[in-house]
Amino acid sequence: MKKRLKITLSILVLVLLGYFGYTHFKKTSVLLNVIHKDAETVLKIGIHDITKTLVLDALSSPGYYWEQTESIRKDKKKDSIKKVKGVDLKPYAMAFYTLKNINNTLFTTLKIDDSEAFEKYIDKYSKKKSSVITVNAKGYKNLILEKSKLILAWNSEKIAVALTTNTSLENIKTVFEDVLLYNKLISDKNHPIIKKLSKASDHVTFLNKESLISLNFKDSEALVDGILHTQSKDRYKTNITYNSLPEAALQFYFDANFDKEENKKMFIESLKDASFFTKNNLSVAEIIDKSKGYFSATISGTTTQQDTIVSYEYDDNFEKIAVKTLQEKKAPKISINVEVEENKSLMDYLKTQGAIKNNVLTSIPYYTFYAKENNNQTSFNTTQENIKLEEKQSSSFFKLNVNFNRLQEDLSIPKANEVFALLNVLRIEANQIKSTNQIKIQGNLVGKNEDINIASQIFFGFQKSESEEKLDN
């Protein structure tokens, strides 16, 4: 009996060692030859770990998952990324990265395990999307998908993918060449990036040098936790005075501390190419020069605005004329506030550039924002009523609080209703750790169903919203 017990225990130990050894190997090997050697930040999505969590969740609530997946099982014609032939789109983990000199672009690398099958698929897919596959002079192929903001490049072994706001091939072709021609990818398992990411057992991991932030899906919550490292100490303030609106659906503030010149430069660099500013003839440097770095926004309740409706009629001479009529519409009460430097008027600059006319902000469509400036603060509100904000103190220089029940009522966005109805609250805050170069990030997203994993609640919410949109069309 004792001998059998020893044998059983020995086998069990070997199985466990084998399993954890295999898991460690997969966590490391899947990250090799997919991340650029010059990657600035890396985002790892632990597909295996997420799947394992959701499978256990499904075992505890089989009725919910059966009901939610029924419509997906019926919709056999549903276009899905899982149908891509020749490429493993469900690896143990996926890694996305950014590069320092290429803004607003995420890259990743996928391995092709059946080149012939993939070529047939991508040829058919490109024709369906009315996009043309081009062959680069250096031998690899390209496909630009404008609507999806994706650019693909591939050879017989791997695909380089860029998710970008600027779908210009010229902007990122050097990265594609690094990946496809010169294999400029991390292949050493002892590389610092590989070692840190392979040790992280979180569902999602964000890595930037010493900075590490994790996201985990646990029961009805998504939890964010981590430390960001800045180049210098005390980049942000540890004592903030902010404007609060009780019972707000959305409350947000951020003190970027423009007393620090390095903070100004960082924000100018990151925002200078944003389409909002370029389309409205606005200089990010000019705006930031006039600001002290404090920005806040609240949404609370609704108001009534007048909208001009343009229709066309024919006069007695059968000439087409435009007829303008005023129509009332419900709008959320939104208040946006920017703290400005003394003797530097942000409002005057916006008027000069044509972004404000008749004290109305013209650069934001759909809602009317009334602009005013006083007490070193420029405000943009969807109502001309005086919004009474309370001054409060906080140790967090960044804070976002969302109450989805109230937000759903105030915004009334049809496409968002299905998702908003699944969620309760979102809270995120950032605190500067005094006398260090570290910033503590914490937050959570809470779903309404306490028994179901938050990732599943959001996924099925989007699926339902898409299905209803197709039926409406």
N, C-alpha and C positions, 0 to 999 in steps of 0.2 A: 504493500500500500504506500509506504514511504517512498519507495523507488519510483512508483508511478507519479506521485506528487512532485518529486524532484524533476522528473522528465517533463511533466506538464508545465512546471514553473520555468524550466530552462527554455522550452519552446516559446512560452509567452514572452520571456525576456528577449529572445532572439527576434520574435515578431515585432515587438515594440522598438527594439534597436534598429531593425530593418526599416520600419515605418518612419521613424524620426530621421534616420540617415537618408532615406529617399526624399523626405520632405525638405531637409536641409539642402540636398543636392539640387532639387528642382527649384528651390527658392534662389539659389545662386546661378545655376546654369541658364535659367530663363532670362536673366538680366545681361548675360554676356552677348556681345556683338549686336546690341540693339541701341545703345546709348552713345552719342557722340563724345569723343574725348574732350571736347571743349564745352560740354554742357554746363550751363550756368545753374539751372534748377532742374530737378527731376520729380515727376509725379508718378508714383507706382500705385497701380490698382491691383489689389490682390484678388484676382478672379476666383481662384481656388478657395481662398479663405471666405470670401463673400458667399460663394455657392454652398460651402459647407454649413455656414451659419443659416442660410435660407432653407436648406434641406431639413435641418433640425427644427427650424421654425414651422416648416410645412408638416412635419411629423406630429407636432403638438397641436396644429390647427388644420387638419386635412380638409375639413368642410369649406373653410374660407378659400383655400387655394384651388380646390376643385371648382367652386363656383366662379372664381375670378378668371380661371384659365379656360373655361368652357367656350367663351366667345372666340378666344385665340385658336382653339382647336378646330372650331368650325370654319374659321376664315383661312382656308388652305391657300388662297391666292395672295395672302398678305405678303407684300414685299419686305424682305428682311435681310439684314446684313449677314445673317447666318448662312445664307444660300451661296455666298461667295465660294467658288470652286478653286481648289489648289492652294488655299491659304488657311492656316490654323488661326481662327479668330477667337478661340477660347483657350489660350495658353494658361499656364499656372498663374502667371501675372503679366500685366502689360505695363510698359514704362513709356512715359511721354517726357520730352525735355524741351527746354528753351535755350537759345544761344544769345550771348550778350549783345551782339550788333544787329540782331534781327528782332524788331519789336512786334508784339501782338501775334506771335506765331508759335504753335506747338508742333513738335515733330515726334514721330515714332517710326520704328522699323519693324516690319513683319517678314517672317520667313516664308518663302514659297516652297511647298513640298511637292507640287505637281505643276510644272511650268506650262505644259500643254493645256491642262484643264483650266488654269487661270487665264491664259491667253484667249481661249474661246469665250470664257465668261466675260472678261473685260471688254472684248470686242463687241459682244452683244449688248452689254450694259452701256457702253459709250454711245452706241447708236440710239438706244432707248432714251438717253439723256440729251441727244442731239449735240454731243461733244466729239471732238476729233482727237484721236490718238496721234501724237507726233513722235518721230524717231529722232533723237538727238544725234548730232554729228559724232558724238563719242560712243554711240551704240545703245544707250538705254532709251526707254520710252517714257513719254509724259502724257498725262491726261489732266486737264483743268476742269473742275466742276464749279462753275461760278456761283450757282445758287447755294450749294452746300459749303462754299468757302474752303474747298479741298483741292489740293494739288497732289497728284500721285506721280511717282517716278519708279521704274522697276527694270530689272534685268531678269535673268533666268533663276536667280537665287533668292532675291529679296525685294521688298517694296519699301520705298521711303515715302512717308506720308507727311504732308504739311497741312495743318488746320490754321488758316490765316485770314486776317481781315483784308489783306492786300493780295489779291490773287494774281500777282505778277511773277511769272516764272523767273524773270531776270533777277529778282530780289533774292531768290533762295536757291538758284541753280548750283552755287558753290557747295551748299550743304548736300545736295543730291549727289554731286560728284564725289564728295568726301565719303559718303556712305556706299555708293554703288561701284565706284571705280577704285578708290584708294583704301577702302575698308577702315576708315578713320573712326573706329568704334572701340569701346572699352572691352578688351578680351581677357584681362587679368582679374582673376577672382579675388585677389588681394587689394585691388584698387579701393581707395576709401569710399567711393560712391557705392560700389558693389557690396562691400562689407557692411555698410550702414543699412542699405536697403534690404539685404538678405536677412539681417537680424530683426528687422521690423516685422512684427506679425500683425500689424494693423490692417484694416480693410483698405484704407487709402493712406499713403504716406507722401508728404511733400518735403523735399530735401533741397536746401540751398547752403552749400558749404557746411557750417556748423548748425544752421537752423534746421529744425525738424518739427513738423506739425502732423498730427495724426487725425484721421476721421474713422470712427467706428460706428457700426449699426447694431445697436443693442435694444432688443424688444421694441418699444414704441419711440425710442430716442436715437437720434444721430448725435454723437458726441465729438466735439472738436477740442483738441488739447495740444499744446506744444510751446516751444520757445523759438523766437526769431532773434537772430544776432545781427546787430548793426555794426557799421565800421567804427563808430566812435561811441563813447559813453553818453548816457543821458540825452538821447536824441529828442525825446518827447517829455512832456511835463508829467509830474506825478500828482499834481493838484489842479483840477479843471473846474471852471465855473461854466455850466452849460444851461441852456434854456429847455425847460421841461413843460410838456402839455399833459395834464392828467387825463387818463382814460384814452390816450391816443391809440389809433390802430397801428401806426408806425411811428417810431421815435428813433431818430438817427442823429449822431453828431460825431465830428472828427476834428481834433485840434492837431493840425500838421506842424505846428510850431515853426512858423517862418522866421522866428528870431534866429534860427539856425540857417545859415546860408546854404549849407549842404542839402537841407531839406527842400529849399526852394529849387535848387538845381535839379534834384531828383524828380520833382513833380513836373518841372518844365520839360525835362527829357522824356518822361513817360507819357505826357499828354499832348505834346506838340503836334503829333500827327493825327490826333483824334478827329474824325470827320465832322463832329458837331462844331468844332471851332473853325476849321478850314471852310466849311460851307457857309458859315455866318460871318466870314471876314474878321475873325477875332484872333488876337495873338495871346497864346497861353502865358507868355512871359510878361506881357502888359497886365493881364488880369492878376497873376500871382504877385507881381510887384506892388499892386495896390491892396492886396489882401494880407491879413495877419496870420492866415492859415486855419482859422476856425470856420467850419461849415456845418450847418445843421438843417434837418428837414423833418417835418411832421405831417402826418395825415390824420385828421380827426373830424368825423362828421361829413355832412354834405352841404352844398350851397346851390343856388340857381344862377346860371349864366345865360346870356343871350348869344345866340349863334346866328350869323347871317347866311341865309339860304339863297343861292342864286339859281333862278329858273329863267327860261327864255320863252318869249312870246313874239307874235308878229303884229306890227302896227297896221294902220289903214293902208299904208303903202306897201304892205307885205314885206317889210324889212324886219329882220330878226333883232330884237332888243332884249337886253338883260334886265330882269326884274329882281330886285333884292327885297327879301322879307326877313323880319326878325322872328326867331323861334327860341323859346326857352328850353334849356336842357339842365339836367341834374349833373353836378360836378362835385368831386371830393374837395373838401377844404384842405388845401395843401399850403404849407408855409415853408419857404426856403430862405435861409439867412446866411449872409457872408459877412464876417467881421473885416472891416477895411482899415487901412492906415490913416492916421490923422493927415488932413490936408491933401489926401489922394482920393478923388471921387471915382469909384467904380461905375456909378450910374452915368456920370458925364462921359466916360469913355465908351460905354455901351450905346449911348445916344449918338455919339460922333460916328460910330461904326454902323449905325442903322439897326442895331439889335433891340433898341427901345424906341418906340414911337408913341407919342401921346401918353407917356408913362405906362405903356403896355409892352411886355417882353414879346417880341415877334418871332423869336427863334425856336419856341416850343409850340408845336401844333396842338390842335384839338381843344386844349383848355386855355382860357385867358388868364395870364399872370400879370397882376398889377404890381408895378415896381415903385419902391420908395426908398429914401436913404436918410437916415438920421442917427445921431449918437454913435458914429463910427460903424454903422451897420447898414448894409444894403439888403432889402427884403423883397421877395417875390411871392405874392399870395394870390390864390384863386378867388379870394373874397376881399372886398374893400372894408369889411368890418375890422375893428381892432382885435387882434388875437392876443389874449393875455397869456403870456408865457411866464412860468415860474423859474427863478434862478435857483439852481442847486449846485452842490459841490460833489465831485467824484474824483477818485484816484485813477479812473480809466480815461485815457485820452481818445479812445474810440469805443463807441457803444451803439449797438443796433438791437432794438426790441420790436418785435412784430406780433400783433394779436390777429390771427387769421380770421377769426369770427367777425371782428369789427372791420377788418380790411376788406373782406368779402362784401359786406354791406356798403362800405364807402366807395369802393372802386367799381363794383358791378361789372367785372370783365367776364363775359360769357366763357371764353376759353380757359380762364383760370379757375372758374367756380368749382369744377370737379376736383382739382388739386387742393385749392384752399379749404374745401369742405373736409378734407382728410387730416388737416393740420390744426394744431392748437396755437403754439407759440414758437418763436425763434428768438434766441438770445445769443449775441456775440459781443465780447469785449476784449480790449487789449490794454495791458498795464505795463508801463515802463518800470523795470526793477531798478530802484535807485542806486546810483553810483556804479552801474554796470552797463554793458552794451547789449543787455538781454531784455526782450519784450515777451511777456507771458500772454498767450492767446488761449481763451476759453470760450466755449459756447455749446449750445444744444438746440436741436430742432425736435419738437415733441408732436407726435401724431395723436389723433383722437382715439384710435383703437389700441388699447393698452396691451392686448394679447398678440398683436401682429407686428412683425419687424417693420420698422419705418421704411426701409428700402423697398419692401414689397408693397406697402401702402402707396408710396409715391409712384412706383412703376405701374401698378394696375390702375392708378388714378389717371396717368397719362394715356394708357391704353384705352380706357373708357372714353376719355375726352376726344381722342383721335377717331374712335369708332363713331361717336355721335356726330363729329364734324363731317365725316364721310357721308353719313346718312342725310345730313342737312343739305349737302351739296348734290 
